[in-house]
């Protein structure tokens, strides 16, 4: 392959240097017959160009362009010509010779300047337009790259038969008649499920030059889930929904400064405990990463992201985030990295209103609705407080509106250490810890209107993961395996933005996950994963009707085929 690449490059150099060689020959014959030398130069150059065209190494359009360039250079030379001696007064004998031709003399410095200028112009044009390379694309098209991936997955959702049923009076059904809730949207806790899903993504990336680039990516999925791009199969072969998954403009100063605006993947370093793989954030972010040398670096990231724009209020919901971290080698084969991030989910905490939600044209004007936690966004696990008529009797005629009880201001500490001593096998251990600094029981009591409310403070989350195998499975025969433990407190993180495999989404659980993938072809892998979780026990029994100790154990088994291009 290397020999072929070298051969394909030779015609480009041959065509470009032909003119330079001819000009050099011309420069070495300063004292020869000028007219004969120029004629030989023209014939030789034309023959070389025609030979390149005949062999398919140069198009007729390129050849004509070279000839035009040579003609222009000749005109320039004639304009710069300096007579070798003062013109003599013609004698009578000379005057009788009508075919006398005077050839101006070109100085050696002028010839050298012309040779260098033409050589540079031809070489630059040959490089930019890739002369002589079969199938060469236009320059603008070479700045555009396409990428994508397809994932076909079979998934088994196993619910323990001893789980509390959604309609059991001792469990989840009572949340509709309580001022507190954790999982008011559960519809299935005991019936296992088998399904096939498909995720397909395709994107285009354009290098705009000078560090600027732009990208757009489409994917399967639906607008109801911000954390999953999978499409469940089995809808009578109906067509899938296609969504804009990413769309952004970015400035990248060789990695030292990266600024992005639009919709893009999370810019923060960490694990899927905070930001799952499929999630993309709307907004803008900046990362500064000065390199200190010898594998050492520090990084600073800050971003602002709109969560919900409200038509009836100027107090929209926003996410602000900032992170600082570093990476250092512990020894030549061991790399350590760590980062500390602080997030602030502004405006998401619920606030009650004693009014009953109006119907019809008046709907959507009650103040508490600006702090509503929409049913289509939330998953399960966070402590919820009733926002409408919290102290009244709920008889089913008034729908329950919920908001999150806690404020969310999570502090996230992430770290990983990578061992390369066993190359090509990589061993990596990662750790992630979250503490929600926004949890304040007195604040929750004030916003809920319940001065005697009591809650267990479950505001932390932790994950530890061991990965062994190839750092990235790119070809057949490579493999990677992992083992993960996770404990997710009820109010450690906003449950809308949690991984949908663990506990089928949400918070308030603990468990483990074991899996891996094997390369069966170029950028094609076959993988499997088993995840087992159960909800956390709570020492407090809330009110006479609601207990957070209702059992919910879920096992998820996945087999998937992945391909990237």
JODA-V655294 format. One record per run of one state. SS is the DSSP state (hx for helix, st for strand, lp for the rest). FROM is the first residue (numbers start at 1). LEN is the number of residues. If there is no record, write none. Layout:
SS/FROM/LEN
SS/FROM/LEN
//
This chain:
lp/1/1
hx/2/26
lp/28/6
hx/34/21
lp/55/5
hx/60/21
lp/81/11
hx/92/4
lp/96/12
hx/108/22
lp/130/9
hx/139/4
lp/143/1
st/144/16
lp/160/12
hx/172/6
lp/178/2
st/180/2
lp/182/11
st/193/17
lp/210/2
st/212/8
lp/220/11
st/231/2
lp/233/10
st/243/10
lp/253/4
st/257/9
lp/266/14
st/280/9
lp/289/2
st/291/3
lp/294/2
st/296/13
lp/309/8
st/317/15
lp/332/2
st/334/13
lp/347/2
st/349/1
lp/350/3
st/353/1
lp/354/6
hx/360/3
lp/363/4
hx/367/5
lp/372/12
st/384/3
lp/387/1
st/388/1
lp/389/13
st/402/3
lp/405/3
st/408/1
lp/409/1
st/410/10
lp/420/6
st/426/11
lp/437/4
hx/441/8
lp/449/11
st/460/10
lp/470/9
st/479/10
lp/489/6
hx/495/3
lp/498/4
hx/502/3
lp/505/4
st/509/13
lp/522/2
st/524/12
lp/536/5
st/541/2
lp/543/3
st/546/2
lp/548/5
st/553/12
lp/565/1
//
